[in-house]
Amino acid sequence: MASEFRVEVSGITDLMFNAYRGNADTPPQDMLYLKDGIVGLPSANIQSFLALAGDAAIQFKRIPAKKKDVLVVAPSVIIITPPFIPVLREGEQVKFSSFDDNSALYLDTRKTGGSMGGGNMKIPPQMKVRPVLKMPWTMEFNVRLLDNEIGITGDELKWWFEAGGVYTGFGNGRKIGFGKFEVAKWELVKKVKA
């Protein structure tokens, strides 16, 4: 049996996007994740967020360090649906139209650069423009936790989202404070056959 939870997260900071399209000169509107003009995130992004959130849970001693190996296997027992998760603002899906003053979206321009690959590869500083969604924002999705022998429980998974919402976040610019959220709802919807 699997446990399925209905989850709602509520942003506590603005949400930055950077859907990589393989080109450094990508126009800002192409950095948004869009489906039929609706702004959202792919469930795969939330799936990868969980690995970082799990690291935070270990760091803050909510999950024993001996379970660190569990984080590698966790994506195989966690399913996030739907595949595209719309971002809501005041209960309505956010539809992209522009980045003007009346829009829920704006452009953030800042200098980026630094190092990658453990500091071995230097990236020259350059100005980057990225789209950002203003607060308030929410997202609603389902999380299915398959029965597993690796010891991941519904309570641990909930804490991964809670810790990750504060210490990690969704989207881009997480290290500079974007994408932080609180878990507003975590409700067991049903037990289902896996």
C-alpha positions as a printed Julia matrix, in Angstrom:
194×3 Matrix{Float64}:
  0.0    0.0     0.0
  1.05   3.57   -0.67
  0.07   6.71    1.2
 -1.12   9.67   -0.82
 -0.96  13.16    0.67
 -2.52  16.4    -0.56
  0.03  19.15   -0.04
 -0.27  22.91   -0.19
  2.76  25.14    0.16
  2.59  28.88    0.7
  5.46  31.13   -0.38
  7.23  33.24    2.24
  9.58  34.86   -0.31
  9.28  35.67   -4.02
  9.82  32.75   -6.44
 12.59  33.03   -9.07
 12.55  31.01  -12.3
 15.33  29.91  -14.63
 14.09  27.15  -16.94
 17.37  26.44  -18.71
 16.96  26.31  -22.47
 20.62  25.76  -23.39
 21.39  29.37  -24.27
 22.84  32.11  -22.08
 20.88  34.68  -24.1
 17.48  33.14  -23.39
 14.74  35.82  -23.17
 13.27  36.09  -19.63
  9.8   34.88  -20.66
 11.44  31.67  -21.92
 12.93  31.1   -18.46
  9.44  30.56  -17.06
  7.93  27.09  -16.93
  4.71  27.56  -18.88
  1.87  25.29  -19.92
 -0.77  26.97  -22.05
  0.45  30.32  -20.7
  0.1   29.22  -17.05
  3.18  29.63  -14.82
  4.22  26.59  -12.78
  6.91  24.1   -11.92
  7.46  20.6   -13.29
  6.97  17.92  -10.64
 10.52  16.75  -11.47
 11.81  20.01   -9.93
 10.03  19.21   -6.69
 11.36  15.67   -6.84
 14.94  16.99   -7.04
 14.17  19.55   -4.3
 13.54  16.6    -1.96
 17.19  15.47   -2.12
 18.33  18.92   -0.97
 15.58  19.04    1.65
 16.67  15.63    2.92
 20.2   16.97    3.36
 18.75  19.79    5.49
 16.77  17.27    7.54
 19.97  15.34    8.25
 21.92  18.51    8.99
 19.35  19.57   11.55
 19.33  16.06   13.04
 15.7   15.26   12.21
 16.89  12.27   10.19
 19.85  10.25   11.5
 23.02  10.59    9.42
 23.06   6.8     8.96
 19.97   7.32    6.79
 21.85   9.58    4.36
 21.94   6.71    1.87
 18.15   6.77    1.96
 18.2   10.12    0.14
 19.74   8.5    -2.92
 16.92   5.96   -3.08
 14.09   8.28   -1.96
 13.03   9.46   -5.45
 12.22   5.86   -6.36
  9.54   5.65   -3.67
  8.11   9.18   -3.93
  5.79  10.27   -6.76
  4.75  13.9    -7.2
  1.66  14.66   -9.32
  0.5   16.28  -11.53
  3.52  16.47  -13.89
  3.09  20.26  -14.19
  2.08  22.11  -11.03
  0.55  25.56  -11.6
  1.52  28.38   -9.28
 -1.49  30.08   -7.69
 -1.83  33.67   -6.57
 -4.82  34.44   -4.38
 -6.39  31.13   -5.49
 -6.03  31.77   -9.24
 -3.52  30.27  -11.65
 -0.84  32.76  -12.66
 -1.04  33.44  -16.4
  1.96  35.08  -18.05
  1.24  38.27  -19.93
  4.11  40.65  -19.21
  6.63  41.89  -16.67
  5.09  45.36  -16.32
  4.26  47.09  -13.03
  0.74  45.63  -12.96
  1.96  42.05  -13.37
  2.53  39.48  -10.62
  5.88  38.85  -12.35
  8.93  41.09  -12.46
 12.51  40.87  -13.72
 15.44  40.55  -11.33
 18.78  41.76  -12.68
 21.99  41.0   -10.84
 25.61  40.05  -11.36
 26.28  36.31  -11.27
 29.45  34.27  -11.41
 31.65  32.28   -9.14
 32.75  28.69   -9.32
 31.35  25.29  -10.18
 32.57  21.73   -9.85
 33.86  22.08   -6.3
 35.48  25.4    -7.08
 37.63  24.04   -9.91
 35.86  25.91  -12.7
 35.55  29.7   -12.49
 32.62  31.45  -14.13
 33.26  35.07  -15.11
 30.83  37.59  -13.6
 27.99  38.65  -15.9
 24.64  40.36  -15.61
 21.68  37.97  -15.55
 18.01  38.77  -15.87
 15.55  36.26  -14.43
 11.77  36.27  -14.02
 10.39  36.36  -10.48
  6.87  35.88   -9.14
  5.86  38.26   -6.35
  4.33  37.02   -3.14
  1.77  35.78   -2.27
  1.96  32.45   -4.11
  0.88  28.9    -3.37
  1.15  25.51   -5.01
 -1.02  22.43   -4.53
  0.0   18.91   -5.5
 -0.14  15.27   -4.47
  2.7   13.29   -2.95
  2.49   9.51   -3.08
  4.84   7.64   -0.76
  5.18   4.01   -1.75
  5.6    1.42    0.97
  9.31   0.95    1.28
 11.93  -1.03    3.1
 14.29   1.93    3.37
 12.39   3.48    6.25
 10.91   6.68    4.82
  7.72   7.52    6.71
  4.99  10.05    5.97
  6.09  12.08    9.01
  9.7   12.22    7.77
  8.57  13.2     4.31
  6.44  16.0     5.72
  9.42  17.25    7.71
 11.58  17.16    4.57
  9.13  19.57    2.98
  8.96  21.75    6.12
 12.74  21.95    6.54
 13.34  22.23    2.82
 10.82  25.04    2.49
 12.83  27.18    4.88
 16.39  26.01    4.25
 16.24  25.14    0.55
 13.16  26.42   -1.34
 11.84  25.98   -4.88
 13.05  27.53   -8.11
 16.22  29.49   -8.76
 18.11  31.91   -6.5
 17.54  29.77   -3.42
 20.92  30.68   -1.91
 19.98  34.35   -2.01
 16.55  33.87   -0.42
 14.13  33.17   -3.26
 11.57  30.35   -3.3
 11.13  29.85    0.45
  7.79  28.44    1.6
  5.8   26.96    4.47
  3.74  23.79    4.36
  0.19  25.13    4.71
 -1.53  21.73    4.36
 -0.37  18.12    4.63
 -3.35  15.82    4.52
 -3.48  12.05    4.11
 -5.94  11.61    1.28
 -5.93   7.85    0.91
 -4.09   4.6     1.11
 -3.81   3.06   -2.34
 -2.37  -0.07   -3.86
  1.06   0.77   -5.22
